[in-house]
């Protein structure tokens, strides 16, 4: 299952707090795509990928980034 979540109107730390809540509720095999405008979000989330057992990739656009999270 894939879910898209738009966090483009949020800044850290709130975007990270909300992302953690989504990760806690996710199941193995699930894919989340976070749309963000906070430039530090990917690096912050990458520090937590082992804790939440997930892999991250990102696509960068001129107005936002889409961070794809695959739960392991």
C-alpha positions as CSV (number, residue, x, y, z in Angstrom):
1,X,0.0,0.0,0.0
2,X,1.2,3.5,-0.8
3,X,0.2,6.6,1.1
4,X,1.0,10.2,0.1
5,X,1.2,12.7,2.9
6,X,1.6,16.5,2.3
7,X,3.8,18.2,4.8
8,X,4.8,21.0,2.5
9,X,3.2,23.7,4.8
10,X,5.2,22.5,7.9
11,X,8.7,23.2,9.2
12,X,10.9,21.3,11.6
13,X,10.5,20.2,14.2
14,X,6.7,19.8,13.5
15,X,7.2,18.0,10.2
16,X,9.5,15.5,11.8
17,X,7.1,14.9,14.7
18,X,4.3,14.2,12.3
19,X,6.4,12.0,10.2
20,X,7.4,9.9,13.2
21,X,3.8,9.4,14.1
22,X,3.1,8.1,10.5
23,X,6.2,5.8,10.7
24,X,5.0,4.3,14.0
25,X,1.6,3.4,12.5
26,X,3.1,1.9,9.3
27,X,3.5,-1.8,8.6
28,X,6.3,-3.7,6.8
29,X,6.0,-3.4,3.0
30,X,4.1,-0.1,3.2
31,X,5.3,2.9,1.2
32,X,4.9,6.5,2.4
33,X,5.6,9.5,0.3
34,X,6.2,12.7,2.3
35,X,5.9,15.9,0.3
36,X,8.1,18.5,2.1
37,X,9.6,22.0,1.6
38,X,11.9,21.8,4.7
39,X,15.4,21.3,3.3
40,X,16.7,19.6,6.4
41,X,13.9,17.0,6.6
42,X,15.6,14.3,4.5
43,X,18.8,14.4,6.6
44,X,16.9,14.4,9.9
45,X,14.8,11.4,8.7
46,X,17.8,9.5,7.5
47,X,19.2,9.6,11.1
48,X,16.1,7.7,12.2
49,X,15.8,5.1,9.4
50,X,17.4,2.3,11.5
51,X,15.1,3.0,14.4
52,X,12.0,2.7,12.2
53,X,13.3,0.0,9.9
54,X,12.9,1.7,6.6
55,X,14.7,2.8,3.4
56,X,14.6,6.3,2.1
57,X,14.9,7.9,-1.4
58,X,14.1,11.4,-2.5
59,X,13.1,13.3,-5.6
60,X,14.0,17.0,-5.6
61,X,11.8,19.5,-7.4
62,X,12.1,23.3,-7.6
63,X,9.3,23.8,-5.1
64,X,9.4,20.7,-2.9
65,X,10.9,17.3,-2.3
66,X,9.1,13.9,-2.3
67,X,10.7,11.6,0.2
68,X,9.8,7.9,-0.4
69,X,9.9,5.7,2.7
70,X,9.6,1.9,2.3
71,X,9.0,0.1,5.6
72,X,11.1,-3.0,6.0
